[in-house]
Amino acid sequence: MTEWIDQALWCLDRHQPVVLISVASVRGSAPREAGAKMLVAADRQWLTVGGGNLEWQAVQRARAHLHDPTGKPDRWLEEMPLAAALGQCCGGLVHLLFEQLRESDRGWLEVAQDRLAHLEPFEREVGLGGPGVAPWVKLQAAGAAFHPANRFQASRLLDPADPLGCPVFTEPLQPDGLNIVVFGAGHVGHALVHVLETLPCRVTWVDAREELFPDCVAPNVTIEATDTPEAVIDEAPPQSCFLIMTHDHRLDQHLCEQLMRRNDVAYFGLIGSRTKWHKFQQRFAAKGIPPERYANILCPIGEPGIEGKQPAIIAVAVAAQLMRLRTQRAQRAAASHHPGPVSLIT
């Protein structure tokens, strides 16, 4: 997930000193993977590098730097032995990259935010500098770090043997791969979006009733208050996921019929009971729509085995189903390439 970029800019906009912490490398067992991040301010923190004593120690070191950065570099590495020094059962070795973000970092943060908004993958490279070499941060075209096998299994983003003689951290950044369109801002729609806004996905939330939307949503959620939802269907990128859960069964049916015109849908979910789905199939058949056109519609929706009609339970069941799809997609991408090294060392 890349919400750390939005949160970092939020802090800069409010002149709030903040340290970005990234898991740079992992050896053995650790609570989070390379690339995991958190942001630490004097009295607040966002995201997580794994919790426990590792995170507590990381937060204390970041805040000590914020309290007195005199004579210290803005970017530095810390080696964290999980068992020997931190008493955690994981037992691995983690390197953490600390970066105090300043106004001078706004440029690359805004460029990164813009590239992600335009669905453009890229890499961020951080050089820690050394004798005769100034530290740097730069964004560059996607390279070897984007090999699907590396991206799925990577344990290291840190190159300790860069030709310039200083450690270099290189991480792939890309838009969240799951694009989800939710039609309906009722109770279930609200509950579902509330869950999805915490997950690695992009959400478009559609309803004609503008007054039903909250005043504020997460950065990965876009509100479309429109009385022409068909246009949202037409404009959604290929392999999008669609959830139809409006307040009107006739509108649900209309949106289903519009969506059946597309043959590049990754997930097509319709809220309702088996009785509702049976009636919809009868209506589709009466209109001469071939059964194969609606064979992939999921109704009822949600991960099998999660039972309940409360909006929050439905939301969790649907989110689980979508996250399973995301995992399967990543596994297929990794399996489609020859196995490569699990390190992102250049």
N, C-alpha and C positions, 0 to 999 in steps of 0.2 A: 504494500500500500504506500501511496505517496502523499498522504495527507499531512505529513510533516512539513512539506513545503508551504502549504497554506498556513499552517500553524506558526511556522517560523516568520513568515511575512506579517502575520497578525501581531506577533511580538515586536517586530521592528516598527510597525506602524504606531505602536503605543510606547515606543522608546523603552521597552522592557528588556534588560539584559538577559540573554538566554544562551545556554550551551546545548549543542546538538551532540548526542552520543550515538555512535554506530558500532555494531558488532563487526569488527574488521576481519577476524579469523576465528575459527573454532577447531580445536584438536581434541578428539575424544567426545564424550557426552557433555552437552551443554543445554541450558534451558531454551535458548533461541538460536536461530540460524544466522549465518553471516548476512549482513545487510539490515538486520532488525535495528530499530531506532527508538530513541526517546528524546524529548526536549525537557530541559530543566531550567527553571527560573528560581529566583530567591525564595519564593513561597508557593510555587506551583510546579507541577510536572505533567507531561502528556506522553502517551504511548508507553511502551515497555521494552526493555531488553531482557526480560525474563523473570523479574521479581526476585524475591529472596535476598540473601545477603549480597549477592553480586550487584543487584540493582541498588540496594541501600548504600553500598560502598561507592558505586559510581555516582550516585546523586550527591553524596557528601563531598566527593572530590570536585565535582562540577561546581557546587555551591562555594566551596573554599576558594576556587578560582574566581568566581564572580565577586566574592567578598574582597579579594585582594589579588588582582591580576598583575601587579607591578613586577616588571622584569621577567614575566613568564610569556611563553609563546601562546598564540591564540589557538594553535592546533598541536595536539600531542597524543602519543599512544600510551596506554597502560596495559601491562600484562597482569591477568587475573587468574591465578591457579584456583580452581573452584574447590578442590578438596583441601589442599595443603593450607591455603591462606584464608579461605572463606567458609570452610566446614560444610560445603554442600555435597550432597550424595552424588551429583552428576559426575564429579571427579575429573572433568576435562580441563582444558586450558583455553582461555578466551583472551583475545586482544581487543580492547575497546579504543576507538578513535574519538577524541573529544575535540569539539570545534566551538569556540566562542564566536557567535554570529554578531556581526556589527553592521552598521549602515553600508559599509563598503561591500558587504555580501549581497545587498539587495539586487544588484544587477543580474548575477547568475541565477538567483532564486526566481526572479520575475521571468527570465528567459526560460527556465525549467518549467515554471507554471504554464507559460504560454505554449511550449512544445507539447506538454501533456494534454492541454486543452484541445490541441489540434491533432491528437492521437499519434504523435511522432515519438518513436523510441530513440533513446540516446544514452550516452554514458557520462557519468560525472567522475572526474579524476581529481584527486587531492594529493598533492605532493607536500611532504612535511619539511622539505628543505634540508640543508646541511651546510658544511663548510663551503662558502662561495656560491651557494645555491639558495635563492629565496623561495619560501613556500609559495604554493600556487593552488588555485582551484580553476578547473576549466571544464566546459561541456564539449563533447565531441560526438561524432557519428557512432552509431552502434557498431561494435566490433565483436571480438571473440567471446566476450562475456555474455553475448546474447545467444550463443549456441544453446538450443533447448536442453540438452543433457546437462550442460554446465549450470544453466539457470535453475534447473529443478533440483540439483543435488549439491550445489556449490557449498563448500565449507570455508573457503578463503576468498577474500576480496583484496588481500594485502600482498604486495610484492616487496619483500624486504631487500631485494637485490637489484633495484632499478639501476640502469647504466649511469645515472647521475649520482649514485651513491647515497640515496636517501629513500626511506620507505614511501611507497606510492599506493594509495587506496583507489581502486577503480570499481565502480558499481554500475550495473545496468539499471536504467530507469525507463519505465514504459507505462502507458496508460493501463488502468485496470482492465483486464481482458474481458470481463463479463459486463455486457451492456444490457440493462434490464429496464423494461417499460412497464409501468404499473398504471392500469386504468382504474380509477376509482379512489376517492378520498374519504370513504366511509370509515367505520370502525376498524375493519380488517386492513384496509389500505393504510391507515395511520399506523397500526401496529406493525405491519410488514415493513414499511419504509423506516420506521424507528429502528428495526433490527438491521435492515440493509445498510443504513447509513454508517454502521460500525464495521462493515465488511468490505473486502477488496472487490468493489464493483462500481459501476456508474449507473445511476438511477434517473430515469425520466418519469415524473409523476404527473398523471394527466387527469383532469376533471374540468367540467365546464363551470362548476360552482366554486368560484374563486374564494369565497368567504370560508370555505372549509379547510383551506390550507393554513398551516402554521405560519407565523411571522418570520421564523428563522429555520433554516434547514442546514444540514451538514454540507461541506463543500462538494461531496460526490453526488448530491441530489439536485436535479433541475426541475423546477415546477413549470408545467405547461397548463395554464388556465385557458382552455380553448373550447369552443363549441364545434370545432372541426377535428375531432380526434383521428379521423381517417388520415389526415396529413401526417400525423406523428407516425402512424404505421408505415406510410410510404417513405418517410425520411429516415427511419431507423437503419443503422448500418447492418450489413449481413451478419448472420449468426447471433442476432439479438435474442433475448428472452422476453416473452410477453406474458403478463398476468392480467386477465380480464376479470374485474371484480367491482363492477359499477352497481348503482342502486336500482337499475332498471333491466329486467330480463330481455326486453326488446333491444335495448342498446347493447347488451352483452351479445345477443345473437348477431346484430348488425356488425359489431366489431369482429366477431369470429369470422363472418363471411368476408369481410375486408381482408383479414389477415390470412385467410386460406388462399388468397391470390398469390401470396409469396411462397417460394419454395426454398428459402434460405434461412428458415427460422430454427434456432437451436432449442428453444423451449416454448411450448404453447400451453399455458395453463388457464383453466376456466374455473372460477369458484362455483361450488354448487354440490348438490347431492347426486346420487346415482339416478334418482327420479328426474331431476332437472336435465341431466345429461341424456337420458333416454328420450325425453321430449325434444331436446335440441336435435338429436339424430333423426327423429321423425320429421322435424321441420326441414332439415337439410335435405333429406331424401325426397320430400314433397316438392322441393325446388329443383330437383334433378341434379343435386350436387353429388358426385361420385363418392362412395364411402372412403376411398383411399385419400381423399382430400382432407377428411377430418379424423383419420385413423390415429394421428399423432397428438390429438388434443388430450390433455390430461384433465380429467374431471371425475371425481374430486381431486383436489391438488394436495400436495404435501408428501413428505417422506413416509412411506408405509410403516405402520407400527406406532406412529405418534397419533394418538386419538384425542379428540376434544373439539368442541365447537366455539370455545372462547377465542376472541380475536388474537390474543397473545399466543395461544397454543397453535393456531393456524399459521401465524407469522413464523414461529420457530420451525414448524414442519416444512413450510415452503422454503425458508432460508436454508434449511439443511439440504433439501433437494437441490437447490441451486448451487450450493457449495460442493455437493457431490459431483454435479455436472462440471464445475470448474476444475476440480481435482482430476476427474477423468480426462478432461481436455488437456491438462498439463501433462498427464502421464502418457497420453497418446503422442503428444508433441515430442516428449523425450524419447519414447520408444521408436519413433520414426527416423531417428538419427543413430548412427553407429555410436556405441558407448565411447565417451571421451573421458578425459581426466576430470576429476571432481573439483579441481582447483581452478580459480580464476587468475592464477599467476600468469603474467605476461612474459 
